[in-house]
């Protein structure tokens, strides 16, 4: 039996408190990146019965946050940039084979990858932030890019942006061979639970401090998430009686939320933009082959998108409608 377990848990935070002035830009930026390579192999051979199994389990539990704190004050001649980003990826290879020369061979392979993440960028409640919009500005996401990613542009002034991504490339293989019976089973499970939020907090004041703003002064709030899952799960069984099964399950319960809080006062000489962007790209291939006097093979792929808003997002949206 092959067993692999990886647990990743990070907290990454950048925050500005108090009073900050700058002739150029003011930046709070937090970035996290994780990559796991998982290989779990199980093989068994016997003159009578051979049983082989492999299990790979990977979990990501990350919090990434960039902010200007509650009641802080920031004045920049250029831009005020608050960015948080977290990118997680996993390469998962799980294989199992069982060979029983005299009687039966059983091979079972299981791979589970779970993402449980929070990524936030925000200007805190009651903060006073002014960016006059001088200088070159900063890169900001603008829209979806035909299924391949996000388009980008330049924002000058106040930019609050939270982005996150999760990616799985999985190969899960199982085989069983025996004189009388062969059993092969491959199971792949991907669980995505990511919350991405960008916002200007309750009663915050943006671009209300004195100063001469440039014509390109803007306020931009962006939250974006991208999910990519590529999984191949074949199973093979050979014997007088052959049974093979392959199952791939992908459950995506991500939320993306961008907003300006209740009671906030926001000014801009140019545009005020609030964007929430979400992209999901899932490809699943499940194959089962059973050979023998009696052969039974089955493949199942389950893909689910969507979730209710989490408590923080529900409260934020509720406050806007009161």
C-alpha positions in Angstrom: 0.0 0.0 0.0 1.3 3.5 -0.9 0.2 6.4 1.3 1.0 10.1 0.8 -0.5 12.9 2.9 0.4 16.6 2.6 -1.2 19.4 4.7 -0.5 23.0 3.7 -1.6 25.9 6.0 -0.3 29.4 5.6 -1.4 32.9 6.8 0.1 35.8 4.8 -0.9 39.3 5.8 0.1 42.9 4.9 -1.6 45.8 6.7 -1.2 49.6 7.0 -2.4 51.3 10.2 -2.1 54.8 11.5 -1.5 57.8 9.2 0.6 57.4 6.1 1.5 60.1 3.5 3.5 59.7 0.3 4.3 61.8 -2.7 4.2 58.6 -4.9 2.3 55.4 -4.3 1.3 53.6 -1.1 1.1 49.8 -1.4 -0.1 47.0 0.8 0.5 43.7 -0.9 0.2 40.1 0.3 0.9 37.1 -1.9 0.9 33.4 -1.2 1.8 30.5 -3.6 1.8 26.7 -2.9 2.5 23.8 -5.1 2.3 20.1 -4.2 3.6 17.2 -6.2 2.0 13.9 -4.9 3.0 10.5 -6.0 1.5 7.4 -4.3 2.1 4.0 -5.8 0.9 0.6 -4.4 1.8 -2.8 -6.0 1.2 -6.3 -4.8 1.8 -9.7 -6.5 1.2 -13.1 -5.1 1.0 -16.7 -6.1 -2.6 -16.8 -4.8 -4.1 -13.4 -4.1 -2.5 -10.0 -4.7 -3.9 -6.8 -3.3 -2.4 -3.4 -4.1 -3.6 0.0 -3.0 -2.5 3.7 -3.0 -4.0 6.7 -1.2 -2.9 10.4 -1.8 -4.4 13.2 0.3 -3.6 16.9 -0.1 -5.2 19.8 1.6 -4.6 23.6 1.3 -5.8 25.8 4.1 -4.6 29.3 3.4 -5.5 32.8 4.5 -4.1 35.8 2.5 -5.0 39.3 3.4 -3.9 42.8 2.4 -5.6 45.9 4.0 -5.6 49.4 5.2 -6.8 49.1 8.7 -10.0 50.5 10.3 -9.8 54.2 10.9 -6.4 54.5 9.3 -5.5 57.5 7.1 -3.6 57.4 3.8 -2.8 60.2 1.4 -0.8 59.5 -1.8 0.1 61.8 -4.7 0.2 58.6 -6.9 -2.0 55.5 -6.2 -3.1 53.6 -3.1 -2.7 49.9 -4.0 -4.1 47.1 -1.8 -3.6 43.7 -3.3 -3.9 40.2 -2.0 -3.3 37.0 -4.1 -3.1 33.3 -3.5 -2.2 30.6 -6.0 -2.4 26.9 -5.2 -1.7 24.0 -7.5 -1.2 20.2 -7.1 0.1 17.5 -9.4 -1.4 14.2 -8.1 -0.3 10.8 -9.4 -1.8 7.7 -7.7 -1.4 4.2 -9.0 -2.2 0.7 -7.7 -1.9 -2.8 -9.1 -2.7 -6.2 -7.7 -1.7 -9.5 -9.4 -2.8 -12.8 -8.1 -1.4 -15.6 -10.2 -3.4 -18.4 -8.6 -6.7 -16.7 -7.7 -7.4 -13.0 -7.6 -5.8 -9.6 -8.1 -7.1 -6.4 -6.6 -5.9 -2.8 -7.2 -7.5 0.2 -5.7 -6.2 3.8 -6.0 -7.6 6.9 -4.3 -6.6 10.6 -4.6 -8.2 13.5 -2.7 -7.2 17.2 -3.1 -9.0 19.8 -1.0 -8.7 23.6 -1.2 -10.1 25.6 1.8 -8.9 29.3 1.4 -9.7 32.9 2.1 -8.2 35.7 0.1 -9.1 39.3 1.0 -8.1 42.9 0.1 -9.9 45.8 1.7 -10.0 49.3 3.1 -11.2 49.0 6.7 -14.3 50.5 8.3 -14.0 54.2 8.9 -10.6 54.6 7.0 -9.8 57.7 5.1 -7.9 57.1 1.9 -7.1 59.5 -0.9 -5.0 58.8 -4.0 -4.6 61.8 -6.4 -3.8 59.5 -9.3 -0.4 60.7 -10.4 2.2 58.3 -11.8 1.8 55.2 -13.8 -0.8 53.4 -11.7 -1.0 49.6 -11.2 -2.2 46.6 -13.1 -5.9 45.6 -12.5 -8.1 42.8 -13.8 -10.8 44.1 -16.1 -12.8 41.1 -17.6 -12.7 37.4 -18.5 -10.4 36.4 -21.4 -12.4 33.8 -23.4 -11.8 31.0 -20.9 -8.1 31.3 -20.7 -7.7 33.8 -17.9 -8.4 37.5 -17.2 -7.8 40.6 -19.2 -5.8 43.4 -17.5 -5.6 47.1 -17.6 -4.1 50.0 -15.7 -5.8 51.7 -12.7 -4.7 55.0 -11.3 -6.0 56.2 -7.9 -7.3 53.7 -5.4 -7.1 50.0 -6.3 -8.3 47.2 -4.1 -7.9 43.8 -5.6 -8.1 40.2 -4.3 -7.3 37.2 -6.6 -7.0 33.5 -6.1 -6.5 30.4 -8.1 -6.7 26.6 -7.6 -5.4 24.0 -10.1 -5.2 20.2 -10.0 -3.6 18.0 -12.6 -4.4 14.4 -11.6 -3.7 10.9 -12.9 -5.3 8.1 -10.9 -4.7 4.6 -12.2 -5.7 1.2 -10.9 -5.5 -2.4 -12.2 -6.2 -5.9 -11.0 -5.4 -9.2 -12.7 -5.9 -12.8 -11.5 -6.6 -16.2 -12.9 -10.2 -16.2 -11.5 -10.9 -12.6 -10.6 -9.5 -9.2 -11.3 -10.8 -6.0 -9.6 -9.6 -2.5 -10.4 -10.9 0.7 -8.9 -9.7 4.3 -9.3 -11.2 7.3 -7.4 -10.3 10.9 -7.7 -11.9 13.7 -5.6 -11.3 17.4 -6.0 -12.9 19.8 -3.4 -12.7 23.5 -4.0 -13.9 25.9 -1.2 -12.4 29.3 -1.7 -13.7 32.7 -0.7 -12.3 35.8 -2.5 -13.3 39.2 -1.3 -12.4 42.8 -2.2 -14.2 45.7 -0.6 -14.2 49.2 0.8 -15.5 49.0 4.4 -18.5 50.6 6.1 -18.3 54.4 6.6 -14.9 54.6 4.8 -14.0 57.8 3.0 -12.2 57.6 -0.3 -10.7 60.6 -2.2 -12.2 63.2 0.2 -8.9 64.6 1.6 -7.7 67.8 0.0 -5.4 67.8 -3.0 -5.4 68.3 -6.8 -6.4 65.1 -8.5 -5.3 64.0 -11.9 -7.8 63.5 -14.7 -7.3 59.7 -14.5 -8.1 59.4 -10.8 -10.3 56.3 -10.3 -11.5 53.9 -7.7 -11.3 50.2 -8.6 -12.5 47.2 -6.5 -11.9 43.8 -8.0 -12.3 40.2 -6.8 -11.4 37.3 -9.0 -11.0 33.5 -8.8 -9.9 30.9 -11.3 -10.3 27.1 -10.9 -8.7 24.5 -13.2 -9.0 20.8 -12.8 -7.6 18.2 -15.3 -8.1 14.6 -14.2 -7.7 11.2 -15.9 -8.9 8.1 -14.0 -8.5 4.8 -15.8 -9.2 1.3 -14.2 -8.4 -2.1 -15.7 -9.4 -5.6 -14.5 -8.6 -9.0 -16.1 -9.7 -12.4 -15.0 -12.4 -15.0 -15.5 -14.5 -12.4 -13.7 -13.3 -8.9 -14.2 -14.7 -5.8 -12.4 -13.4 -2.3 -13.0 -14.6 1.1 -11.9 -13.4 4.7 -12.2 -14.9 7.6 -10.4 -14.0 11.3 -10.6 -15.7 13.9 -8.4 -15.1 17.6 -8.6 -17.1 19.9 -6.2 -16.6 23.6 -6.6 -18.1 25.8 -3.9 -16.2 29.1 -4.4 -17.5 32.6 -3.7 -16.2 35.8 -5.3 -17.5 39.1 -3.9 -16.6 42.8 -4.6 -18.5 45.7 -2.9 -18.4 49.1 -1.4 -19.8 49.1 2.1 -22.8 50.8 3.6 -22.2 54.4 4.4 -18.9 54.7 2.6 -18.3 57.9 0.7 -16.3 57.5 -2.5 -15.2 60.2 -5.0 -13.3 60.0 -8.2 -12.5 62.4 -11.0 -12.7 59.4 -13.4 -14.4 56.1 -13.0 -15.6 54.0 -10.0 -15.4 50.3 -10.9 -16.6 47.3 -8.9 -15.9 43.9 -10.5 -16.4 40.3 -9.4 -14.9 37.7 -11.9 -15.0 33.9 -11.7 -13.7 31.3 -14.1 -14.0 27.5 -13.8 -12.3 25.1 -16.2 -12.9 21.4 -15.5 -11.9 18.4 -17.7 -12.6 14.9 -16.5 -11.8 11.6 -18.3 -12.8 8.3 -16.6 -12.2 5.0 -18.3 -12.8 1.4 -17.1 -12.0 -1.8 -18.9 -13.0 -5.2 -17.7 -12.0 -8.4 -19.5 -12.9 -12.0 -18.8 -15.7 -14.6 -19.2 -17.7 -12.1 -17.2 -16.6 -8.4 -17.4 -18.2 -5.5 -15.6 -16.9 -2.0 -16.1 -18.3 1.4 -15.1 -17.1 5.0 -15.1 -18.7 7.9 -13.3 -17.8 11.6 -13.4 -19.5 14.1 -11.1 -19.0 17.8 -11.5 -20.8 20.4 -9.4 -20.5 24.2 -9.5 -22.0 26.7 -7.2 -22.6 27.4 -3.5 -24.6 29.7 -1.4 -22.8 32.9 -0.3 -20.8 32.6 2.9 -21.9 34.5 6.1 -19.6 37.5 5.5 -20.8 38.0 1.9 -24.5 37.6 2.9 -24.1 40.2 5.6 -22.3 42.6 3.3 -25.0 42.3 0.6 -27.7 42.6 3.2 -26.3 45.8 4.6 -26.4 47.3 1.1 -30.1 46.6 0.7 -31.2 48.0 4.1 
